[in-house]
Amino acid sequence: MGYYIDLEQISIEDYGNILRSTHLIPSWKILKENMDINLETIKKKGIHNLRQLQETLKQKDDLQEFSKQSGLPEQYLTVLRRMINGYQSKPNRIKDFPETSKDIILTLEKTGIKNTRHLYDKIITPNDRALLSKQTGIGDQEILRLTKLTDLCRIRWVNHTFAYVLYEAGYDTAEKVANANPELLYDTIKQLNAERKFYAAHIGLNDMKMLVESANMISLDIKY
């Protein structure tokens, strides 16, 4: 349970299984080359889960030293570090969410809630949300909207803009994204963006497949 994926609970063996079924962008496909051999080399160095691996590769000097010790290429380890760090991306700021009033932003900031990580612990259950609404004077529906946007932002690669797009498309919780058909999700988002022009970047079907895969990795802690 928590805002982020618990990297300590993902063993190196589990990560190998995750990689096998994960759609990767071209520059990250190096992770699937000699995958079993590379992961076995990592295990032989006493690293048994992604938390340990993240710590081992934390600094550039650490990564270079591990490359020398293990014989694994620096390029491979650099991509691996980026992949792992992506599971714990920077929280989104509440003030960046579209259609969030300045009064609500200031009210939340006064209570120490400036980003989705801060908000997360306050909105897990309906009772938590009711208490936050009572404490801040923010209406139940707005608290629920911010809850769903926060939930979506826990999915890898989802920023404040794309969380809003998913919300407007009807995929307004991480669970709905996890259970989505990637092709239908792609078509829905593409049509909605063509109508309302949320973003200019191209987001393809493979991106949607990775999104669904990522949503399935996080714990569905928020109760609706």
Helices and strands as residue ranges (DSSP letters): G 7-9, H 12-21, G 26-32, H 35-44, H 50-56, H 60-70, H 74-85, G 86-88, G 94-96, H 102-110, H 116-120, H 126-136, H 140-153, H 160-168, H 174-178, H 182-196, H 205-215
